Amino acid sequence: MKYLYIVDFWVPFPSSEYGGLINVIAENDNECHDILRDAEFSYNDAHDHLIMHEVASAPRYELAEEVQSGIVSSFVT
């Protein structure tokens, strides 16, 4: 079973004040974390420990059909 995660994207101050939302399809929190960590706009490695917190608190919705894991869409400023 896979889920659609709606994850807050952020770059903590003082590095930046930018953010947005990233929609990810993943089987579980760990896979979602790995997909976000490896994304082109990836979080700074110094903030890697914060990704799982955002994934765990993200709204998630069970998908009715089997689809490939990955980022579905993103809006990041």
KOLLO-59290 format. One record per atom (N, C-alpha, C): atom name; residue in three letters; x negated, y negated, z negated. Coordinates in nm, 3 decimals. Atoms other than C-alpha are relative to their C-alpha. Example, Ala and Ser with C-alpha at 12.3 -4.5 7.8 and 13.67 -1.06 7.14 Angstrom:
% residues 2
<node><atom>N</atom><rest>Ala</rest><u>-0.089</u><v>0.119</v><w>0.000</w></node>
<node><atom>CA</atom><rest>Ala</rest><u>-1.230</u><v>0.450</v><w>-0.780</w></node>
<node><atom>C</atom><rest>Ala</rest><u>-0.090</u><v>-0.120</v><w>0.000</w></node>
<node><atom>N</atom><rest>Ser</rest><u>0.082</u><v>0.119</v><w>0.006</w></node>
<node><atom>CA</atom><rest>Ser</rest><u>-1.367</u><v>0.106</v><w>-0.714</w></node>
<node><atom>C</atom><rest>Ser</rest><u>0.077</u><v>-0.109</v><w>-0.073</w></node>
This chain:
% residues 77
<node><atom>N</atom><rest>Met</rest><u>-0.085</u><v>0.118</v><w>0.000</w></node>
<node><atom>CA</atom><rest>Met</rest><u>0.000</u><v>0.000</v><w>0.000</w></node>
<node><atom>C</atom><rest>Met</rest><u>-0.090</u><v>-0.124</v><w>0.000</w></node>
<node><atom>N</atom><rest>Lys</rest><u>0.075</u><v>0.125</v><w>-0.004</w></node>
<node><atom>CA</atom><rest>Lys</rest><u>-0.125</u><v>-0.350</v><w>0.080</w></node>
<node><atom>C</atom><rest>Lys</rest><u>0.089</u><v>-0.115</v><w>-0.043</w></node>
<node><atom>N</atom><rest>Tyr</rest><u>-0.068</u><v>0.117</v><w>0.052</w></node>
<node><atom>CA</atom><rest>Tyr</rest><u>-0.035</u><v>-0.690</v><w>-0.054</w></node>
<node><atom>C</atom><rest>Tyr</rest><u>-0.047</u><v>-0.125</v><w>0.071</w></node>
<node><atom>N</atom><rest>Leu</rest><u>0.036</u><v>0.132</v><w>-0.047</w></node>
<node><atom>CA</atom><rest>Leu</rest><u>-0.031</u><v>-1.046</v><w>0.070</w></node>
<node><atom>C</atom><rest>Leu</rest><u>-0.029</u><v>-0.085</v><w>-0.123</w></node>
<node><atom>N</atom><rest>Tyr</rest><u>0.041</u><v>0.087</v><w>0.111</w></node>
<node><atom>CA</atom><rest>Tyr</rest><u>-0.224</u><v>-1.264</v><w>-0.178</w></node>
<node><atom>C</atom><rest>Tyr</rest><u>-0.002</u><v>-0.144</v><w>0.050</w></node>
<node><atom>N</atom><rest>Ile</rest><u>0.006</u><v>0.142</v><w>-0.030</w></node>
<node><atom>CA</atom><rest>Ile</rest><u>-0.182</u><v>-1.641</v><w>-0.178</w></node>
<node><atom>C</atom><rest>Ile</rest><u>-0.092</u><v>-0.062</v><w>-0.105</w></node>
<node><atom>N</atom><rest>Val</rest><u>0.106</u><v>0.035</v><w>0.094</w></node>
<node><atom>CA</atom><rest>Val</rest><u>-0.505</u><v>-1.763</v><w>-0.335</w></node>
<node><atom>C</atom><rest>Val</rest><u>-0.036</u><v>-0.148</v><w>0.012</w></node>
<node><atom>N</atom><rest>Asp</rest><u>0.050</u><v>0.137</v><w>0.003</w></node>
<node><atom>CA</atom><rest>Asp</rest><u>-0.601</u><v>-2.116</v><w>-0.441</w></node>
<node><atom>C</atom><rest>Asp</rest><u>-0.148</u><v>-0.001</v><w>0.034</w></node>
<node><atom>N</atom><rest>Phe</rest><u>0.141</u><v>0.019</v><w>-0.033</w></node>
<node><atom>CA</atom><rest>Phe</rest><u>-0.928</u><v>-2.225</v><w>-0.284</w></node>
<node><atom>C</atom><rest>Phe</rest><u>-0.043</u><v>-0.129</v><w>-0.065</w></node>
<node><atom>N</atom><rest>Trp</rest><u>0.050</u><v>0.121</v><w>0.062</w></node>
<node><atom>CA</atom><rest>Trp</rest><u>-1.135</u><v>-2.474</v><w>-0.472</w></node>
<node><atom>C</atom><rest>Trp</rest><u>-0.152</u><v>-0.001</v><w>0.004</w></node>
<node><atom>N</atom><rest>Val</rest><u>0.143</u><v>0.019</v><w>0.014</w></node>
<node><atom>CA</atom><rest>Val</rest><u>-1.484</u><v>-2.612</v><w>-0.484</w></node>
<node><atom>C</atom><rest>Val</rest><u>-0.013</u><v>-0.092</v><w>-0.121</w></node>
<node><atom>N</atom><rest>Pro</rest><u>-0.002</u><v>0.077</v><w>0.125</w></node>
<node><atom>CA</atom><rest>Pro</rest><u>-1.543</u><v>-2.729</v><w>-0.842</w></node>
<node><atom>C</atom><rest>Pro</rest><u>-0.079</u><v>-0.132</v><w>0.008</w></node>
<node><atom>N</atom><rest>Phe</rest><u>0.067</u><v>0.128</v><w>0.016</w></node>
<node><atom>CA</atom><rest>Phe</rest><u>-1.638</u><v>-3.090</v><w>-0.917</w></node>
<node><atom>C</atom><rest>Phe</rest><u>-0.124</u><v>0.024</v><w>-0.085</w></node>
<node><atom>N</atom><rest>Pro</rest><u>0.031</u><v>0.113</v><w>-0.086</w></node>
<node><atom>CA</atom><rest>Pro</rest><u>-1.907</u><v>-3.231</v><w>-0.894</w></node>
<node><atom>C</atom><rest>Pro</rest><u>-0.046</u><v>0.040</v><w>0.140</w></node>
<node><atom>N</atom><rest>Ser</rest><u>0.041</u><v>-0.041</v><w>-0.134</w></node>
<node><atom>CA</atom><rest>Ser</rest><u>-1.999</u><v>-3.020</v><w>-0.590</w></node>
<node><atom>C</atom><rest>Ser</rest><u>0.093</u><v>-0.056</v><w>0.105</w></node>
<node><atom>N</atom><rest>Ser</rest><u>-0.099</u><v>0.042</v><w>-0.096</w></node>
<node><atom>CA</atom><rest>Ser</rest><u>-1.678</u><v>-3.120</v><w>-0.421</w></node>
<node><atom>C</atom><rest>Ser</rest><u>0.133</u><v>-0.017</v><w>-0.072</w></node>
<node><atom>N</atom><rest>Glu</rest><u>-0.136</u><v>0.010</v><w>0.053</w></node>
<node><atom>CA</atom><rest>Glu</rest><u>-1.314</u><v>-3.205</v><w>-0.478</w></node>
<node><atom>C</atom><rest>Glu</rest><u>0.097</u><v>0.061</v><w>0.099</w></node>
<node><atom>N</atom><rest>Tyr</rest><u>-0.083</u><v>-0.056</v><w>-0.105</w></node>
<node><atom>CA</atom><rest>Tyr</rest><u>-1.182</u><v>-3.002</v><w>-0.187</w></node>
<node><atom>C</atom><rest>Tyr</rest><u>0.067</u><v>0.128</v><w>-0.045</w></node>
<node><atom>N</atom><rest>Gly</rest><u>-0.071</u><v>-0.122</v><w>0.032</w></node>
<node><atom>CA</atom><rest>Gly</rest><u>-0.935</u><v>-2.718</v><w>-0.197</w></node>
<node><atom>C</atom><rest>Gly</rest><u>0.100</u><v>0.034</v><w>0.107</w></node>
<node><atom>N</atom><rest>Gly</rest><u>-0.101</u><v>-0.044</v><w>-0.095</w></node>
<node><atom>CA</atom><rest>Gly</rest><u>-0.651</u><v>-2.541</v><w>-0.021</w></node>
<node><atom>C</atom><rest>Gly</rest><u>0.055</u><v>0.135</v><w>-0.041</w></node>
<node><atom>N</atom><rest>Leu</rest><u>-0.056</u><v>-0.133</v><w>0.023</w></node>
<node><atom>CA</atom><rest>Leu</rest><u>-0.478</u><v>-2.204</v><w>0.009</w></node>
<node><atom>C</atom><rest>Leu</rest><u>-0.053</u><v>0.097</v><w>0.104</w></node>
<node><atom>N</atom><rest>Ile</rest><u>0.044</u><v>-0.105</v><w>-0.090</w></node>
<node><atom>CA</atom><rest>Ile</rest><u>-0.601</u><v>-1.880</v><w>0.160</w></node>
<node><atom>C</atom><rest>Ile</rest><u>0.093</u><v>0.118</v><w>-0.017</w></node>
<node><atom>N</atom><rest>Asn</rest><u>-0.089</u><v>-0.117</v><w>0.002</w></node>
<node><atom>CA</atom><rest>Asn</rest><u>-0.363</u><v>-1.597</v><w>0.252</w></node>
<node><atom>C</atom><rest>Asn</rest><u>-0.080</u><v>0.122</v><w>0.043</w></node>
<node><atom>N</atom><rest>Val</rest><u>0.084</u><v>-0.117</v><w>-0.022</w></node>
<node><atom>CA</atom><rest>Val</rest><u>-0.532</u><v>-1.259</v><w>0.228</w></node>
<node><atom>C</atom><rest>Val</rest><u>0.085</u><v>0.126</v><w>-0.012</w></node>
<node><atom>N</atom><rest>Ile</rest><u>-0.060</u><v>-0.132</v><w>0.011</w></node>
<node><atom>CA</atom><rest>Ile</rest><u>-0.408</u><v>-0.906</v><w>0.297</w></node>
<node><atom>C</atom><rest>Ile</rest><u>-0.106</u><v>0.093</v><w>-0.056</w></node>
<node><atom>N</atom><rest>Ala</rest><u>0.095</u><v>-0.090</v><w>0.064</w></node>
<node><atom>CA</atom><rest>Ala</rest><u>-0.574</u><v>-0.654</v><w>0.067</w></node>
<node><atom>C</atom><rest>Ala</rest><u>0.074</u><v>0.109</v><w>-0.077</w></node>
<node><atom>N</atom><rest>Glu</rest><u>-0.059</u><v>-0.110</v><w>0.075</w></node>
<node><atom>CA</atom><rest>Glu</rest><u>-0.511</u><v>-0.324</v><w>-0.110</w></node>
<node><atom>C</atom><rest>Glu</rest><u>0.006</u><v>-0.026</v><w>-0.150</w></node>
<node><atom>N</atom><rest>Asn</rest><u>0.006</u><v>0.025</v><w>0.143</w></node>
<node><atom>CA</atom><rest>Asn</rest><u>-0.607</u><v>-0.455</v><w>-0.453</w></node>
<node><atom>C</atom><rest>Asn</rest><u>-0.083</u><v>-0.126</v><w>-0.026</w></node>
<node><atom>N</atom><rest>Asp</rest><u>0.073</u><v>0.121</v><w>0.038</w></node>
<node><atom>CA</atom><rest>Asp</rest><u>-0.772</u><v>-0.739</v><w>-0.644</w></node>
<node><atom>C</atom><rest>Asp</rest><u>-0.147</u><v>0.006</v><w>0.042</w></node>
<node><atom>N</atom><rest>Asn</rest><u>0.142</u><v>-0.012</v><w>-0.034</w></node>
<node><atom>CA</atom><rest>Asn</rest><u>-1.123</u><v>-0.606</v><w>-0.583</w></node>
<node><atom>C</atom><rest>Asn</rest><u>-0.025</u><v>-0.022</v><w>0.148</w></node>
<node><atom>N</atom><rest>Glu</rest><u>0.017</u><v>0.021</v><w>-0.143</w></node>
<node><atom>CA</atom><rest>Glu</rest><u>-1.080</u><v>-0.591</v><w>-0.206</w></node>
<node><atom>C</atom><rest>Glu</rest><u>0.024</u><v>-0.146</v><w>0.037</w></node>
<node><atom>N</atom><rest>Cys</rest><u>-0.028</u><v>0.141</v><w>-0.026</w></node>
<node><atom>CA</atom><rest>Cys</rest><u>-0.928</u><v>-0.940</v><w>-0.203</w></node>
<node><atom>C</atom><rest>Cys</rest><u>-0.121</u><v>-0.085</v><w>-0.040</w></node>
<node><atom>N</atom><rest>His</rest><u>0.120</u><v>0.072</v><w>0.044</w></node>
<node><atom>CA</atom><rest>His</rest><u>-1.226</u><v>-1.070</v><w>-0.402</w></node>
<node><atom>C</atom><rest>His</rest><u>-0.113</u><v>0.014</v><w>0.101</w></node>
<node><atom>N</atom><rest>Asp</rest><u>0.109</u><v>-0.024</v><w>-0.094</w></node>
<node><atom>CA</atom><rest>Asp</rest><u>-1.471</u><v>-0.910</v><w>-0.159</w></node>
<node><atom>C</atom><rest>Asp</rest><u>0.022</u><v>-0.073</v><w>0.132</w></node>
<node><atom>N</atom><rest>Ile</rest><u>-0.032</u><v>0.069</v><w>-0.124</w></node>
<node><atom>CA</atom><rest>Ile</rest><u>-1.293</u><v>-1.055</v><w>0.145</w></node>
<node><atom>C</atom><rest>Ile</rest><u>-0.027</u><v>-0.150</v><w>-0.016</w></node>
<node><atom>N</atom><rest>Leu</rest><u>0.023</u><v>0.142</v><w>0.023</w></node>
<node><atom>CA</atom><rest>Leu</rest><u>-1.301</u><v>-1.404</v><w>-0.006</w></node>
<node><atom>C</atom><rest>Leu</rest><u>-0.149</u><v>-0.031</v><w>-0.016</w></node>
<node><atom>N</atom><rest>Arg</rest><u>0.144</u><v>0.021</v><w>0.022</w></node>
<node><atom>CA</atom><rest>Arg</rest><u>-1.664</u><v>-1.370</v><w>-0.114</w></node>
<node><atom>C</atom><rest>Arg</rest><u>-0.076</u><v>-0.001</v><w>0.132</w></node>
<node><atom>N</atom><rest>Asp</rest><u>0.070</u><v>-0.015</v><w>-0.127</w></node>
<node><atom>CA</atom><rest>Asp</rest><u>-1.765</u><v>-1.275</v><w>0.241</w></node>
<node><atom>C</atom><rest>Asp</rest><u>0.052</u><v>-0.092</v><w>0.111</w></node>
<node><atom>N</atom><rest>Ala</rest><u>-0.060</u><v>0.088</v><w>-0.101</w></node>
<node><atom>CA</atom><rest>Ala</rest><u>-1.557</u><v>-1.541</v><w>0.422</w></node>
<node><atom>C</atom><rest>Ala</rest><u>-0.100</u><v>-0.104</v><w>0.048</w></node>
<node><atom>N</atom><rest>Glu</rest><u>0.088</u><v>0.101</v><w>-0.058</w></node>
<node><atom>CA</atom><rest>Glu</rest><u>-1.724</u><v>-1.797</v><w>0.650</w></node>
<node><atom>C</atom><rest>Glu</rest><u>-0.009</u><v>-0.125</v><w>-0.087</w></node>
<node><atom>N</atom><rest>Phe</rest><u>-0.003</u><v>0.118</v><w>0.085</w></node>
<node><atom>CA</atom><rest>Phe</rest><u>-1.619</u><v>-2.080</v><w>0.417</w></node>
<node><atom>C</atom><rest>Phe</rest><u>-0.023</u><v>0.039</v><w>-0.145</w></node>
<node><atom>N</atom><rest>Ser</rest><u>0.018</u><v>-0.066</v><w>0.129</w></node>
<node><atom>CA</atom><rest>Ser</rest><u>-1.729</u><v>-1.866</v><w>0.125</w></node>
<node><atom>C</atom><rest>Ser</rest><u>-0.025</u><v>-0.095</v><w>-0.116</w></node>
<node><atom>N</atom><rest>Tyr</rest><u>0.028</u><v>0.068</v><w>0.125</w></node>
<node><atom>CA</atom><rest>Tyr</rest><u>-1.736</u><v>-1.983</v><w>-0.230</w></node>
<node><atom>C</atom><rest>Tyr</rest><u>-0.151</u><v>-0.001</v><w>-0.023</w></node>
<node><atom>N</atom><rest>Asn</rest><u>0.140</u><v>0.006</v><w>0.039</w></node>
<node><atom>CA</atom><rest>Asn</rest><u>-2.075</u><v>-2.090</v><w>-0.358</w></node>
<node><atom>C</atom><rest>Asn</rest><u>-0.029</u><v>0.117</v><w>-0.094</w></node>
<node><atom>N</atom><rest>Asp</rest><u>0.034</u><v>-0.115</v><w>0.084</w></node>
<node><atom>CA</atom><rest>Asp</rest><u>-2.253</u><v>-1.792</v><w>-0.518</w></node>
<node><atom>C</atom><rest>Asp</rest><u>0.003</u><v>-0.033</v><w>-0.148</w></node>
<node><atom>N</atom><rest>Ala</rest><u>-0.001</u><v>0.040</v><w>0.140</w></node>
<node><atom>CA</atom><rest>Ala</rest><u>-2.278</u><v>-1.988</v><w>-0.841</w></node>
<node><atom>C</atom><rest>Ala</rest><u>0.140</u><v>0.009</v><w>-0.061</w></node>
<node><atom>N</atom><rest>His</rest><u>-0.138</u><v>-0.005</v><w>0.048</w></node>
<node><atom>CA</atom><rest>His</rest><u>-1.897</u><v>-1.972</v><w>-0.864</w></node>
<node><atom>C</atom><rest>His</rest><u>0.066</u><v>0.136</v><w>0.024</w></node>
<node><atom>N</atom><rest>Asp</rest><u>-0.055</u><v>-0.133</v><w>-0.031</w></node>
<node><atom>CA</atom><rest>Asp</rest><u>-1.855</u><v>-1.604</v><w>-0.772</w></node>
<node><atom>C</atom><rest>Asp</rest><u>0.084</u><v>0.056</v><w>-0.113</w></node>
<node><atom>N</atom><rest>His</rest><u>-0.074</u><v>-0.054</v><w>0.115</w></node>
<node><atom>CA</atom><rest>His</rest><u>-1.738</u><v>-1.519</v><w>-1.122</w></node>
<node><atom>C</atom><rest>His</rest><u>0.141</u><v>-0.059</v><w>-0.013</w></node>
<node><atom>N</atom><rest>Leu</rest><u>-0.132</u><v>0.062</v><w>0.008</w></node>
<node><atom>CA</atom><rest>Leu</rest><u>-1.440</u><v>-1.753</v><w>-1.078</w></node>
<node><atom>C</atom><rest>Leu</rest><u>0.099</u><v>0.054</v><w>0.103</w></node>
<node><atom>N</atom><rest>Ile</rest><u>-0.087</u><v>-0.049</v><w>-0.106</w></node>
<node><atom>CA</atom><rest>Ile</rest><u>-1.305</u><v>-1.583</v><w>-0.766</w></node>
<node><atom>C</atom><rest>Ile</rest><u>0.102</u><v>0.100</v><w>-0.055</w></node>
<node><atom>N</atom><rest>Met</rest><u>-0.091</u><v>-0.102</v><w>0.052</w></node>
<node><atom>CA</atom><rest>Met</rest><u>-1.158</u><v>-1.284</v><w>-0.953</w></node>
<node><atom>C</atom><rest>Met</rest><u>0.110</u><v>-0.061</v><w>-0.085</w></node>
<node><atom>N</atom><rest>His</rest><u>-0.102</u><v>0.067</v><w>0.079</w></node>
<node><atom>CA</atom><rest>His</rest><u>-0.976</u><v>-1.516</v><w>-1.191</w></node>
<node><atom>C</atom><rest>His</rest><u>0.111</u><v>-0.054</v><w>0.090</w></node>
<node><atom>N</atom><rest>Glu</rest><u>-0.098</u><v>0.054</v><w>-0.094</w></node>
<node><atom>CA</atom><rest>Glu</rest><u>-0.806</u><v>-1.688</v><w>-0.896</w></node>
<node><atom>C</atom><rest>Glu</rest><u>0.079</u><v>0.112</v><w>0.068</w></node>
<node><atom>N</atom><rest>Val</rest><u>-0.067</u><v>-0.114</v><w>-0.064</w></node>
<node><atom>CA</atom><rest>Val</rest><u>-0.727</u><v>-1.353</v><w>-0.730</w></node>
<node><atom>C</atom><rest>Val</rest><u>0.101</u><v>0.061</v><w>-0.097</w></node>
<node><atom>N</atom><rest>Ala</rest><u>-0.087</u><v>-0.063</v><w>0.099</w></node>
<node><atom>CA</atom><rest>Ala</rest><u>-0.580</u><v>-1.208</v><w>-1.050</w></node>
<node><atom>C</atom><rest>Ala</rest><u>0.124</u><v>-0.084</v><w>-0.031</w></node>
<node><atom>N</atom><rest>Ser</rest><u>-0.115</u><v>0.086</v><w>0.030</w></node>
<node><atom>CA</atom><rest>Ser</rest><u>-0.354</u><v>-1.510</v><w>-1.101</w></node>
<node><atom>C</atom><rest>Ser</rest><u>0.079</u><v>-0.039</v><w>0.125</w></node>
<node><atom>N</atom><rest>Ala</rest><u>-0.068</u><v>0.036</v><w>-0.126</w></node>
<node><atom>CA</atom><rest>Ala</rest><u>-0.251</u><v>-1.539</v><w>-0.733</w></node>
<node><atom>C</atom><rest>Ala</rest><u>0.133</u><v>0.073</v><w>0.014</w></node>
<node><atom>N</atom><rest>Pro</rest><u>-0.123</u><v>-0.071</v><w>-0.036</w></node>
<node><atom>CA</atom><rest>Pro</rest><u>0.104</u><v>-1.463</v><w>-0.627</w></node>
<node><atom>C</atom><rest>Pro</rest><u>-0.034</u><v>0.107</v><w>0.104</w></node>
<node><atom>N</atom><rest>Arg</rest><u>0.024</u><v>-0.106</v><w>-0.098</w></node>
<node><atom>CA</atom><rest>Arg</rest><u>0.107</u><v>-1.133</v><w>-0.437</w></node>
<node><atom>C</atom><rest>Arg</rest><u>0.133</u><v>0.067</v><w>0.034</w></node>
<node><atom>N</atom><rest>Tyr</rest><u>-0.124</u><v>-0.058</v><w>-0.050</w></node>
<node><atom>CA</atom><rest>Tyr</rest><u>0.375</u><v>-0.968</v><w>-0.228</w></node>
<node><atom>C</atom><rest>Tyr</rest><u>-0.031</u><v>0.130</v><w>0.072</w></node>
<node><atom>N</atom><rest>Glu</rest><u>0.019</u><v>-0.131</v><w>-0.063</w></node>
<node><atom>CA</atom><rest>Glu</rest><u>0.396</u><v>-0.602</v><w>-0.130</w></node>
<node><atom>C</atom><rest>Glu</rest><u>0.046</u><v>-0.006</v><w>0.145</w></node>
<node><atom>N</atom><rest>Leu</rest><u>-0.034</u><v>0.000</v><w>-0.142</w></node>
<node><atom>CA</atom><rest>Leu</rest><u>0.396</u><v>-0.552</v><w>0.246</w></node>
<node><atom>C</atom><rest>Leu</rest><u>0.078</u><v>0.124</v><w>0.037</w></node>
<node><atom>N</atom><rest>Ala</rest><u>-0.087</u><v>-0.110</v><w>-0.039</w></node>
<node><atom>CA</atom><rest>Ala</rest><u>0.656</u><v>-0.332</v><w>0.414</w></node>
<node><atom>C</atom><rest>Ala</rest><u>-0.068</u><v>0.097</v><w>0.096</w></node>
<node><atom>N</atom><rest>Glu</rest><u>0.067</u><v>-0.087</v><w>-0.094</w></node>
<node><atom>CA</atom><rest>Glu</rest><u>0.416</u><v>-0.194</v><w>0.674</w></node>
<node><atom>C</atom><rest>Glu</rest><u>-0.151</u><v>-0.008</v><w>-0.019</w></node>
<node><atom>N</atom><rest>Glu</rest><u>0.145</u><v>-0.006</v><w>0.014</w></node>
<node><atom>CA</atom><rest>Glu</rest><u>0.049</u><v>-0.099</v><w>0.693</w></node>
<node><atom>C</atom><rest>Glu</rest><u>-0.065</u><v>-0.093</v><w>0.103</w></node>
<node><atom>N</atom><rest>Val</rest><u>0.072</u><v>0.094</v><w>-0.086</w></node>
<node><atom>CA</atom><rest>Val</rest><u>-0.171</u><v>-0.376</v><w>0.834</w></node>
<node><atom>C</atom><rest>Val</rest><u>-0.146</u><v>-0.005</v><w>-0.043</w></node>
<node><atom>N</atom><rest>Gln</rest><u>0.143</u><v>0.009</v><w>0.029</w></node>
<node><atom>CA</atom><rest>Gln</rest><u>-0.544</u><v>-0.446</v><w>0.848</w></node>
<node><atom>C</atom><rest>Gln</rest><u>-0.027</u><v>-0.104</v><w>-0.108</w></node>
<node><atom>N</atom><rest>Ser</rest><u>0.041</u><v>0.094</v><w>0.105</w></node>
<node><atom>CA</atom><rest>Ser</rest><u>-0.705</u><v>-0.614</v><w>0.547</w></node>
<node><atom>C</atom><rest>Ser</rest><u>-0.077</u><v>-0.116</v><w>0.063</w></node>
<node><atom>N</atom><rest>Gly</rest><u>0.074</u><v>0.117</v><w>-0.047</w></node>
<node><atom>CA</atom><rest>Gly</rest><u>-0.846</u><v>-0.963</v><w>0.593</w></node>
<node><atom>C</atom><rest>Gly</rest><u>0.074</u><v>-0.128</v><w>-0.030</w></node>
<node><atom>N</atom><rest>Ile</rest><u>-0.063</u><v>0.131</v><w>0.017</w></node>
<node><atom>CA</atom><rest>Ile</rest><u>-0.769</u><v>-1.331</v><w>0.585</w></node>
<node><atom>C</atom><rest>Ile</rest><u>0.101</u><v>-0.019</v><w>0.111</w></node>
<node><atom>N</atom><rest>Val</rest><u>-0.107</u><v>0.020</v><w>-0.096</w></node>
<node><atom>CA</atom><rest>Val</rest><u>-0.438</u><v>-1.401</v><w>0.754</w></node>
<node><atom>C</atom><rest>Val</rest><u>0.000</u><v>-0.145</v><w>0.047</w></node>
<node><atom>N</atom><rest>Ser</rest><u>0.005</u><v>0.143</v><w>-0.035</w></node>
<node><atom>CA</atom><rest>Ser</rest><u>-0.453</u><v>-1.781</v><w>0.741</w></node>
<node><atom>C</atom><rest>Ser</rest><u>-0.061</u><v>-0.074</v><w>-0.118</w></node>
<node><atom>N</atom><rest>Ser</rest><u>0.054</u><v>0.082</v><w>0.107</w></node>
<node><atom>CA</atom><rest>Ser</rest><u>-0.614</u><v>-2.058</v><w>0.546</w></node>
<node><atom>C</atom><rest>Ser</rest><u>0.020</u><v>-0.146</v><w>0.033</w></node>
<node><atom>N</atom><rest>Phe</rest><u>-0.002</u><v>0.145</v><w>-0.012</w></node>
<node><atom>CA</atom><rest>Phe</rest><u>-0.577</u><v>-2.428</v><w>0.489</w></node>
<node><atom>C</atom><rest>Phe</rest><u>-0.096</u><v>-0.052</v><w>-0.106</w></node>
<node><atom>N</atom><rest>Val</rest><u>0.104</u><v>0.045</v><w>0.092</w></node>
<node><atom>CA</atom><rest>Val</rest><u>-0.892</u><v>-2.566</v><w>0.335</w></node>
<node><atom>C</atom><rest>Val</rest><u>-0.048</u><v>-0.136</v><w>0.045</w></node>
<node><atom>N</atom><rest>Thr</rest><u>0.047</u><v>0.135</v><w>-0.035</w></node>
<node><atom>CA</atom><rest>Thr</rest><u>-0.989</u><v>-2.933</v><w>0.322</w></node>
<node><atom>C</atom><rest>Thr</rest><u>-0.143</u><v>-0.019</v><w>-0.045</w></node>
